[in-house]
């Protein structure tokens, strides 16, 4: 009986310790549309963030000129599904307004069609990638259990798929998350 009560007490204390860690779940929208989960680590100065989402098909028209007077347009379509895990260092964890910087790594799946100069037509392409990136952001904790955030996450995708400059460097997003 003593052993059972001890095990129950340890489990209850472990549950209290886990529940005491601030967490947040919500959306992050910018170049990508992502489901976002944050979990505080350490003494509140660190945060693990896991984001998973997609960028919808984007189209880009390109004018191709083969010879003077001989030109045609090609349309490229491409998109990406991506999941990233980041560690962010929170610089001001005491107030409701936080500044954070961090880095992370992920996995992505690029899809679309791009022009192939070898066959002179669009080719369907699928490619696995590994984005790595930095993150700088501002977060405001409202009096109700919501966070509002604005962050910049420049990334470089190793094993790169046809991606625009916007997807690599201009990845600015706004987020809203429910704290629990």
WOVENVEN-V229567 format. One record per pair of residues at least 12 apart in sequence whose ideal C-beta (glycine too) atoms are under 7 Angstrom apart, sorted by the first residue. I is the first residue (numbers start at 0). J is the second residue. Records with the same first field share a line. If there is no record, write none. Layout:
I->J + J
This chain:
20->38 + 39
21->39 + 178
22->37 + 38 + 179
23->37 + 146 + 176 + 177 + 178
24->36 + 176 + 177
25->174 + 175 + 176 + 177
26->174 + 175
27->50 + 172 + 174
28->172 + 173
29->170 + 171 + 172 + 173
30->54 + 165 + 166 + 170 + 172
31->52 + 53 + 54 + 81
32->52 + 53
33->50 + 51 + 52
34->51 + 52
35->48 + 50 + 174 + 176
36->49
37->176
43->92
44->88 + 89 + 92
45->86 + 88 + 89
46->87 + 89 + 99
47->84 + 86
48->85 + 87
49->84
50->83
51->82
52->81
53->78 + 79 + 80
54->78 + 79 + 166
55->78
56->76 + 78 + 111
57->77 + 78
58->74 + 75 + 76
59->75
60->72 + 74
61->73 + 75
73->114 + 121
75->111 + 112 + 113 + 114 + 161
76->111 + 112
77->109 + 111 + 113 + 160 + 161
78->110 + 111
79->107 + 108 + 109 + 160
80->107 + 108
81->105 + 107 + 130
82->105 + 106
83->103 + 104 + 105 + 130
84->103 + 104 + 105
85->101 + 102 + 103 + 134
86->101 + 102 + 103
87->99 + 100 + 101 + 134
88->100 + 101
95->139 + 140
96->139
97->138
98->137
99->136 + 138
100->134 + 135
101->134
102->133
103->132 + 134
104->129 + 131
105->130
106->129
107->128 + 130 + 156
108->127
109->126 + 128 + 160
110->125
111->124 + 161
112->124
113->161
126->158 + 160
127->158
128->156 + 157 + 158 + 159 + 160
129->156 + 157 + 158
130->154 + 156
131->154 + 155 + 157
132->152 + 153 + 154 + 155
133->152 + 153
134->150 + 152
135->150 + 151
136->148 + 149 + 150 + 151
137->149
144->177 + 178 + 179
145->175 + 177 + 178
146->176 + 178
147->175
148->173 + 174
149->173
150->172
151->170 + 171
152->170
153->167 + 168 + 170
154->167 + 170
155->167
